[in-house]
Amino acid sequence: MFENERILVTGGTGSWGYELISQLLPQKPKEIIVFSRNETSQVAMSRHFEDPRLSFFIGDIRDRKTISRACQDVDYVFHLAALKHVPVCEDHPYEALKTNVIGTQNVIEASIENHVKKTVYISTDKAANPSNFYGMTKAIGEKLIVYANLLRSDTKFVCVRGGNVLGTNGSVIHLFMNQIKQKHQIGLTDKKMTRFFLTLQDAIRLLFKATKESYGGEIYVMTMPTCKIIDLAEVLIEASGKSDVRIVETGVRPGEKIHEILMSEYESTSTVVYDEQYLVILPTINIPGLRERYEHCAPVEFTSFSSSQNVMNKEEIKNMLVRGGFLS
């Protein structure tokens, strides 16, 4: 699908960007443009890959003209750039709004202006029935992406919504492993907390599938496995071989949920089962041809997809960590 195509990745120097580019390069693209603000990260990525098909563009999605220039002659856009840390977005809502909402609007307009074939927006479980400002901005971003399919352009826009991805910057895995090593204790906000998890490699493979098979206007929801955070912590402690590591409960942070959901009760009325890996949320607005594309899919038989349901046992968590390269 990407052979001889030009691809733009916003926020491409992060963990998602590294894995996305690692899996894109073997598919023989003509060029991959990494768009981000940090020159140091771009230099490090250039040295890591040393591939002439990789080029770099310094800029900020808040700047409409800059992102438009970066989109010239581009076939596909993967929109990864965002402020993502829940407490940071709570403390700096104006900045989160500028990046996550206005920035997404700029990406949409730049894609249309440059006749991009398809723009894929990477969303989060926190956009489903959001309880924090980060989730609210990502929910608005989803709405903008869906609506963009009505703007009478050649570009198709699609959302992919997932939960926590193991190994990304700021991942709880890295945090816990560092705490075990340096502090001999793990801080949990609440011992009842559950979360969705998927390895980064699997997340990118699913992202490609949604990019290829999407019509435009839908939200693809990854059916990710779930686990109790305390079980994850205990598996990491056991794997460390240390016997003196304590688990300390620190209290829920502002805007933080005990359980996340990937699909809200409201969304369940327009959600279908695409296959074992994906649900598809269809919009309430009418996008010509979209509902017909999924006529063969059965509607979901549940009203919510919560991280409190069908949690993995410790052996399954351990296997997931081995697949992700965190445990041997």
N, C-alpha and C positions, 0 to 999 in steps of 0.2 A: 504493500500500500504506500510505503514511503520512498520507494525507489526513485531516484532522480528528482526528488521533491525538496523544496526549501522549507525549513521548519524553524519557527521562532519559539523559544522557551522563556517566558517571563519569570523572574526570580530563579533563574536556572542554576545558580551556583550552590544551592542548598542540597540536602541529602536526596530529595526527590529528583532534583536536576541531575545529579551524578548518576543515579541509577537509570533514569529515563534516557540519558545520552548514551550510557553503556549499552542499553538494549536497542537504541535507535541506530547507532553506527553500523552494526552488522546488516541492517536492512537497506544499505546502500543509498542513503539520502544524498542529494547534491550538496546541501549545506545545512548546518544547524547553527542558528544564531542564538547566543546566550545573552539575554537582556537582564542586567541587574545594576545595582548602584555601587557595589563594592569592588574597586579595582584590584585589591589584594586577593580577593577570592577568585576573581577572573584569571589573574596571573597563575594562581595555584592550580586552577582547573586546566588551563592551557598546558601547563607543564605535566599535569597528570595524564592527559590523553595524548598530547603531541600528535594531533590529527589535523591535516590541512583543511578538512571539511568543516572544522569547528571554527566559528568566528565569534567575536565578542563585541557587545554594544553597551557602553556605559550610559545609563539613563534611569529614569524613575517613571513608573506608570502614572504618577500624578501629573506628569508633563505630557499633555495631549500631542503636541507637535513632535516630541521626541519618540514616543511610541509609534506614531504614524510613520515616521521615517524608518524606524526599525522594521515595520511591516511591509515595506515595499518589496514586491515580487515574491512574497511569502505564500506558501500553499496551505500550511497548517500552523495553528498557534496552540500551544499548551500554556494555559494561564495559571502559573503556580504562585506568582508574587502575592504576598499578603502579610499583614501583621497578624500573628497566629497565637501569641501567648496570652492566655485568658486574663491574668492579673494585669499585664501591661495594657491591654485594650480597655480594661476597667478603669485604669488610672489615667489613660490618655485617649479618651473617646474621640476627640477631634482628629487626632492623627490616624486612628483606626478607620474613621469614616473616610478620610481623604484617600487612604491607600486602598481599602477593601471595597469601597462603594464607588467613589469618583474615579479611582484607578481602573476599576472594572468597566465602568462606562467608557473611559478612554480607550481601553483595549477593544471593546465592541465597535466603537466608531472608527478606530484605526483599521480593524479587520474589514469592515464594510467598505471603507474608502479605498482599500487596496485589493479588494476582490479575493480575499482569503477563501479557500474552499471550506474549511471547517475550523472553528475555534472551540477548544475544550476547556471548560472551567473546572478546576479541582476544588470540590467543596468538602464539607465536614459534617459529622453526625451532630455537631453543636448547632447546625443550622435548622435542625428539626425541633420545633417547639423550643426556641432558644431561651435560655435563662441568663445569658451574659451578653455583653456588648459585642464581643467577638462573634458569637453565634448569630446575633442580629444582623451584623454587617454581612456575614456570609449568606444569610437567608435573603437579604436584599440583593446581593450579588447573583444568587440563583434566579430570583425573579427577573432581574435585568437580562440575564443570559437567555432565559426562556422567552421573554418578550421580544428580544432582538430578532427572533425568527419571523416577526410580523413587520419588519422594517423594509420590506420589498427590496431585498438585496440578494446577491448570489451566495452569500456566506451562510452556512449552517452553524448553529450554536447548540452545544449540548453540555450538560452538567454530569459530573461523576462524584457521588457522595460516598465517603468512607469514614471509618473510625481512626483509631490510633495506628500508626505504622511504625513497626519496630525499627529502631536504628536511626530515625530522623533526628535532626538537631533538636536538642532539648528533650529527647525521648526519656521516658521514665526508666528505661532499661539502663541507659548510661548513668542516670542520676543514682539509681539504686546500687549499681556496681561500684561507683565512686564512693558512695556512703559506706558500703561494706568495707572497702579497702582503707579508707582514710579515717572514718569515724567509728567503725565497728557498731553502727546502728543505722536503721532505715527509718525515715520519717514518713508516716502515712497520714494523710489528712483525715481519713475515716476508714476503719477496718471493714466496713460493709460495702465499700466502693467497688463497682465493677466497671469494666471498659471493654470496648471492641478492640481487637488486635489483628494485624495481618503483617506478614513480612514485607519488606520494601520490594523485594524481587517479585513476589506474587501480586502486589498492588499495581506495579507497572505493567505486568502482563495483562491484568484485568483492564487497566486503563486503555491499552491498545485494542482490546476486544471491543470495549464500548466505543472507542473512536471509529473503528471500522464498521460496526453494525448499527450505530445510532442513525436516526433519521434527521433529528434537529428539533429541539423544543422539549425533549424529555429529560428526566433526571434518572440516571442509572445509579442504583444503590447496591453497593457490594454487600453480599451476605456474609459478613465477617464473623469469625468465632469470638466468643467472649470469655473473660475470666475474672475472678476476684483478684483485686490488686494484692491482697494479703497473701494469696496463694502464689502469685508471681514472685513476691518478695521472698517467701519461704523457699521456693525452688532455687532462686539465686543464692540465698544464704547456704543452702545445702550443697550447691555446686561449688561454692567458694572453699568449702572444707573448714571454715572457721566455726568455732563453737561458742564464741563470746559475742555474737552479733544480736543486738536487741531491736525490737520493733516498737517505735514510739508513735503514738497517735497525736497529731498536731492540730487537728481541727480543720473543718472545711473552709476553703478560701472564698472570697467574694465571687459570686457568679458560678460557683462550681456545683455540679450535680453529683448525687450519690450514684445514680445510674444514668447512662446516656441512651438515647434512642436514635435509630437510623431512619425511622418512618413514623410520623405522628398519626394519631387517630383520624384527624381530618384528612391527611393524605391517603389513608388506607382505602378510602372510597374511590380513588382514581388510580390505584396501584395494581399492576399485574405482575405475575410471576413469569419472568423471561426464561430463566433456566436455573440450574442449581447454584450458579454464581451470582446472578443478578435479579433484583426486582427493578421494575421500571415505573416511576411515578409520572403519570401523564398530567399535563396542565389543565386547569379549568377553562382557560381561554382556548378558543378554537384555532388550531394551526392546521391548515388544509393538508390532508393526507396522513397526518400523524396517527390518529386513532385507528385508521384503517391498517397502518403498518403493524399494529399489535393486536389485531382482531383475533388471531389464533392463540393468544395468551390468556390464561385463566386469571380472574381477579384473585387477589390475596384473600385468605380465609381468616385473617387475624386483624386486629385493630391497632396493634402497635408492635414494633420490633425493638425490644429493649435489651440492654446489655445484662440485665438481671436474669435473662432466660437462657437455658441450655449452656450453662457455663462449663468450660473445660475442667477436667481434673488435672492434678499436678503432673501426671505422666504426659498428658496431651500438651500441657504448657511447656514442659521440658523438650518435647519433640519439636514444637514450634520454635523454641529458642535455638535448637540445634540447626534447624533448617535456615534460620536467619543468620547463623554464623556466630552466635553469642556464646554457645556452649559447644564443647567438643564431644 
